[in-house]
Amino acid sequence: MGFHLHKFPLMSKSRKIHRMLMELEEEPALRRRRRSEEGNAGEEGAPQTEIEEAEEEEEDEEQATKEGQTYCIVLPDFPGGPGTFETAAKFCYGVRVELTAWNVAPLRCAAEYLEMTEEHAEDNLAARAEAYLEQTVLRHPGDATKALKSCEELLPHAEELGIVDRCVEAIAARSSAASRSWFDDLAVLGLHMYKRVMAAMAARADVRTEARESCLVSYAKGTIPGLSRSMRRRLASAPVSSEVEQRELLEAVVATLPAYKCSGRVVTAKFLFALLRTSHILRASDAARAALERKAATQLDHATLEDVLIPSYSGTTETLYDVDCVERVVRHFLAEEELGEAEASTSAAKTASRPSAVAMVHVGKLVDNYLAEIASDTNLKPAKFCDLAMALPDHARIYDDGVYRAVDIYLRVKNTNFSS
């Protein structure tokens, strides 16, 4: 994009433009000196006369007059693009420029590129942008997130000026103290910047676990479409991703899940099973799906029937729902419960096993309801039905009414098909 501007306002604020224009103005004199030296160096040619030199000078002056002393300078690697340059040019003309969280990083990089510093002119753009960044943007994690997003198109300039690191640290440092209203802003970040934010939060001891989990959940909901049947909201500001990018996003979210058991207040069973269901749709890696199954098992006692009804997206599976996946989650849960009971039996506190018993009963009811739901699937093999029904220990069922009802439905469907 071309801009037709006056040189003096630009030169007064930008040392780089001042230097470039001065070099262009000196070129005619350099050309005359070069021609003079070439003429004097000729061995047989006639020496250049004063009349010829005067004629060439007049030609240069006439050419400058015709062009109105117009100079053309090119800025091919200018950070921020034409819009940012236009704003910087307005600043040079004395127009009031409104700084925002979105434009402060591009203008700071532009000021550095154009050398609009205090050494060249007082109250220049670099100092203005730097002050706004430090005193306003970096004090609010939401604004810092917007500035960090703008840095994605300013690399490596924003890295060299430390803007990226400062934004990341500002988000991490204030994530616990701030309200959650800004968490949705994380969805605008690309995957690379999101990973840097989460890494910075993990490295700080003063960041609460709930804050990390909230950031993770907000980013996942905002960037992965169709994460859940009940999570249709997607931020308009979030970039539209291809299936490959969505799979990469999901696997990155899985990688940043807490290694320990989540409290369930933020990373809920509904969210974990939504991730698991989406991982099947996006054909995520086996490692990511296995990690999600183990993590979902830690919240299985808080799951609902809707959560565990994961459709089968594999062409090799004939059943409507992915029974194998649910069975693996149940067995992971049972393994964790057995470990917890073993630890409780070695301690003096016998009441430690009570929450485990309550959780086991809830899972027993959930599995029986699941069996009743899938019992009408004519493609469900008896061995698969029995494996899941018998996976639970006896103390998981106070009453056996649920499993009897599921068996009754299954046998009715099988007998009907056999009779027909």
C-alpha positions, 0 to 999 in steps of 0.5 A: 500500500502506498502513502503520499505524505509530507516528509517533514512531519515524518522526519521530525518523529522518525529517525529512520525515515529522516536518515533514509530521506537524507540519503536520497537527497544526497544521491544527486551530489554523489552522482555528480561526484562520481561522473566527475571522477570518471571523467577525470580518470579518462585517458584519451577522452576530453576532460569534462568542462565547467559548461558540461558540469553546469548543464548536468547540474541544471538537468538534476535541478530540472528533474527535481522540479518536475518531480516536486522533490518526491521521494519514494521509500520502501518498508517491506518488513514493517511490523503491523502492516499498513494500518499500523503505519497509517496510525504511526504517520498520524502520530507524526502529523500531531493527530491524537492516537488512541491506544488500546489493548489491540493496537499498543503492541503493533504501535510499539513494534512500529515505533521501534522499527521507525526509531521513534524514540525520545533520543530523536524527539520528545514525547515520541511514540515508543515512550507513549506505547511503552507507558500504556503497555506497562501502566494499563494493559499489563495490569489487567489479564484480559487486556494482556491477552488481547495484546498477546493475540496481536503479537502473533502477527508481530514476530519476531519484533514483539519477542525481541522487545519482550512484549510476548514474555511480559504479556504471558507473565502478566496473565499468569501472575494475575490469573488467580486474583482476577475475576473469571470474566476475562477467561473467555478471551483466551479463546482468541489465542493461537495454540502456541501462545496458549501453551506459553500461558499455561506453562507460565501458570504451571511454573508459578506457585501462587496460581491457584489450581482452580484458575488453571483449570478455568483457563483450560476449560474456557480455551477448550470450549471457545476453540473446539466446536461441538465439544458437547451437545450442551456446549454449543456456544462458541466465541465469535472472536475465536478463529475458525479451525480445520479438523486437523487444527481442532485435533491439535488443539484438543490434544494440547488441551489434554496434555495440559490437564492436571495430572492429579484428580480434579476437584470437579468444580471446574473440570467436571465429569461433563467436560471430560466426557465431552472431550472424550467424545470429541476425541473420537470424532476428531480421531485423536491419537491413541495416547490422547484418548487413553489419557482422557479415559483415565482422567474421565474415570476419576470423575465417573461417580459424578457423571450422568447417563448422557455423559457416558452415551458416547456414539461409536464413530469407528467403522469397524464397530457395529454397535450404536454406542462405544461400549468398549470405551465405557468399559475401559473407563469403568475398569480405570475407575475400579482400579483407582477405587481398589488402590484407594481402599488399599491405602485406607485399610493401611491407615487408622482412619476407617471412615476413609473408605466411606466416600469410596463406597458412596462413589461405587454405588453411584457408578453401579447405578450409572452402569445399570442405566447404561446397560438398560440404554444399550440393551435395545441395540440388536448388534450388541453381543451377549459377551460384551453385555455380560462383561460390562455388567459383571465388571462391577463388584458386588458392593456396587449394587445395593439392589439388583433391580437395575441390572435385572431391568437391563437384562430383561430389555436385552432378552426381550430384544433378542427374543423378538429378533429371533422370533422374527 
